[in-house]
Amino acid sequence: MLKASAINILDLQAEQVNSWLQSFDTIISDCDATLWHDDTAIEGAADVLNALQTRAGKRVYLITNNGLKTRHELLQRAERLNFQLPDETHIISPTQTIVDYLRQLKTFDSTRHSVYVVGNAAIARELNEAGIKSFGAGKAEKLEQDDRWEEFVQREFGQSAAAVANVGAVVVGWDEYFSYCKIARACHILCSNPDCAFLVTNKDAVHKYPNVCIPGTGAFVASIEACAERMATEMGKPNPLVLQPLLDADVLQPIRTLMIGDCCKIDVTFARNCNLQSLLVGTGSYQLETLRENPHLPMPDFYLPTLGSLLPYI
Ligand SMILES: [Mg+2]
């Protein structure tokens, strides 16, 4: 049955909040607009996550669809903003999920295959640290003024079938140098080799800021999916595959895990897909009123206006 609305934690009695806190022992928290905005921590969020670990004995993991930093770089940002975590294995990032996925993929052999990256340099850094070769990341690729398209195709794609077969995966992330030439190369590789994996950091279609809306990775992905006539596998929320390494390592029980996030469509859907409890915080685009006015949105189990407002209960 669909829930009418989320339970606002601030409407509960202290003992009810306490028993809710006892109902989970692991927390997975989204980062952007839940813990921080760009390089600024949201007030009280670090105090709450740190207290949940040190006072309440919870295990905390951070999760993000941000593919612009490696897992280690995300840990450095978290520490700089005063979030305490045991080590980088407590960060779930698309770049690391891509590495984990390729390592267990039977059709991918890192001694033989490389990865074509339509995306930023962080993806290449993460792959490189794992011993996986890649090309294309962080580079512009466009048709020059005097270059003829037919000659470009012949020069760039006229390579032997073996060269294409040596590309074991096409990975797409946010790419400020996205171009027709990149779509064409990805299309050529994916259409030439059905065994080539097609992975994306996320399918977030748009990033909305107070003064500007810009296309997200999902917009790039849609164009390549259309011409390659294949659907990409998402290495970010809400794909439950993202949680698989932690489930395989037996470090959490979904029924005893709380997912915290600011986005109904991504974070609450991820919680549902993984059978986790969900807590929506109102520091992003969705507040309690938004849920009431849009009953078709995935409804979280619980709501807090800001994560910091939980501190008095811990
Ligand atoms: Mg977020």
Residues whose N, C-alpha, C, O or C-beta is under 5 A from the ligand:
A	BS01	MG	D30 C31 D32 A33 T34 D262
